Amino acid sequence: MAARFLLARAAGHHRATQTALQLVNSPAARSGIARLATSSSVALHPSKRCVSFTSAGIQKTWFSTSPSPSLPHTKQDHEQDKSGDLESKKDVFKIEKDTWAERHAPEWMLPYIQVARINRPAPTFLLLWPCYWSIAMAAPAGQLPDLKLLALFGTGAFIMRSAGCTINDMWDKDFDKQVERTNKRPLAAGKLTYPQAWGFLAGQLSAGLAVLMQLNWYSVAMGASSLALVATYPTMKRFTYWPQAVLGLTFNYGALLGWAAVHGSCDWSVVLPLYAGGVAWTLVYDTLYAHQDKKDDVKIGVRSTALLFGDKTKPVLNFFSAAAIAGFGTAGYMTGLDWPFFMGLSGGAAHLAWQVNTAKLDDPINLQARFGSNKWFGALMFASVVAGNVV
């Protein structure tokens, strides 16, 4: 008890000091301890859980076998905790596990919001922007892109990204349980059953089909063919170190579909470079994202470009960044876009260089920020295409 009292006094917590004194049974002992501490020079040694004090003619050290749960940490405690590996990992994935949905959504709805990632909307833009780039490039010279098509593709991107997440979680339930970033997902955590997930997925795909049927038949056939990629992408990490490339083929399919929706066919001299540039772009942002899970991936035996590239990640991603810019530039040139597009493309190149070369490959918070910044890269490219077409 004396140790607890002195720990409290040394840390300067008046209320904790008074509480500790009240718990000393002997009034004489209580008075003596208080007087001794008042007249002493008291020093706290949090790393050793002890207090030492010195007064006239006496020196004494008190040891505490366990920290008092009622006492706040001192500044020194916090600094030491912060430097420890455990503490530094404590809230590293809070951005994914503590969103508006966890705080405000009805309990019955929360698993569906989480499995569809409605609470994490940023990647929807990564699916959406290639569609918008293609629609804008397909617009007649001097005209803005078709607003009805932009609205349809915006709705479709939201639905199909959510459906893809549901499929991914159904495939990866057992893996997700073993990965720190994903172990709270509804299927992995047992908050959603497979029958419930199947029913939800059926609703998502039906809604996606309803949107797709608003397009021409060429686009309907092309859009339906993309389901093979959507369904098989989650399995790729089991067989190849290039699942990010398959994700690129899936997420950038809108580069083909957008042009087809405008013209009823594809100009391959435009859409193939645009598609290839999008795949290279996806390899950049999703490789950075995959570095968050690399330790868990090694443990459970799944593969990624993060593991494949290892300490060569940044040089390789700089190459893919250049390939992405080359693909976008070729598509813009073949479409006849004017100088504003190429000015914006230069800004996009600078953004990718910043993104790759400032990434901290062992810092999940930094990697999440770099990943999220790609929605602004996509917006810049879209604005550049529109400006290059109307000038």
Residue, then its C-alpha position, 0 to 999 in steps of 0.5 A: m500500500a505504501a508503494r501504491f501511495l508513493l507511486a501516486r504521489a510521485a506521479g503527482h495524482h492528488r486523488a489517487t494519493q488520497t485514495a491510497l492513504q484511505l486504504v492504509n489500516s493503521p492511522a499511525a502508519r497513514s500519518g507516518i507515510a504521508r509525513l515521510a513522503t511530504s518531507s522527502s525527495v520522491a523519484l518515480h522509476p516507471s520502468k522498474r515499477c518502484v519509487s525511491f525517496t530521500s529525507a534527512g537520515i533515511q533513504k528507502t526504495w519501495f517496489s510495486t509488484s503490479p501497476s495500479p489500474s487506477l493510476p494514469h500513465t506519466k508522460q514517460d510511461h507513454e513515451q516508452d509504450k509508444s516505442g514498444d512494438l505492441e503499442s505501435k501496432k495497437d491502432v494501426f488498422k483503426i481506419e478500417k475497423d472503426t468507421w462511421a458504420e461501427r459507430h452509427a449503423p443499426e446492429w442488424m445492418l452492420p455486417y452487410i455494410q461491412v461485407a460490402r465495404i460501404n463504410r470504406p468507399a474510397p476503392t469504389f473510385l478506383l473502379l469508377w475512374p477508368c470508366y469515366w476516363s473512357i466515357a470522356m475520351a469517347a465523347p465527341a470533340g469539343q463536348l462534355p461526357d454524357l451525364k446519363l452514362l456517368a450516372l449509370f456507371g457511377t451506380g454500377a461501380f458502387i454496386m459491383r465493387s460491393a459485390g466483389c467485396t462480398i465474393n472476396d470475403m466468401w472465398d477468403k473467410d479462413f484466411d481473413k481470420q488469421v490476418e490482423r487487418t481483416n479478422k473483424r470482417p463479418l464472415a471471418a468473425g461469425k457475424l454473417t453466415y454463408p446463406q446470408a452472404w449468398g442471399f445478399l450477393a444475389g441482390q447485389l448482382s441483380a441490381g448490377l444487372a439492372v444497371l447493365m441492361q440500360l446500356n447497348w447490347y455490345s456493352v451488356a455482353m462485354g459487361a457480363s464477361s467481366l464476371a469471370l474476372v470478378a469471381t476468380y480474382p480472390t483465388m489468385k493469391r493462392f496460386t500466383y504472386w501476381p494477384q494484383a495484376v488480375l485485380g488490375l484486369t478486373f478493376n480497369y475493365g471499365a476502360l473497355l466498357g465505357w467506350a463501348a457504351v458510347h459507340g456500341s463498339c471499341d476502338w482498340s487503338v484507344v481502349l487497349p493502351l488505356y486499359a494497360g495503363g490502368v492495369a499498371w496503375t493498379l499494380v502500383y497502388d495495390t502492391l503498396y496496399a499489400h505491404q500491410d499484410k505481408k507478414d501475415d501472408v507469409k504465415i498463412g501461405v498466400r502470395s502477392t506482388a508485395l512479397l514478390f518485389g520485396d526490397k525492390t518494390k519502389p524501383v519496380l513500382n516506379f517502372f509501373s508508374a511510368a508504364a501507366i503514364a505511357g498507356f494513358g498518354t498513348a490513349g490520349y494521343m490516339t483520341g486527339l486530346d489537346w494540351p490540357f490533357f498532357m499538362g494534367l498527365s504530367g501532374g499525374a506522373a508527379h503524383l505517382a512518383w510522390q506516392v511510391n517514393t514517400a511510401k513507408l513499406d512497414d507503416p500501414i497508416n502511411l500505406q493506407a494514406r498512399f492508397g487512398s490518395n489514388k482517388w485524387f489521381g483518378a480525379l485529376m486524370f478525368a479532369s484532364v481528359v475532359a479539359g483536353n477534349v473541350v479545348 
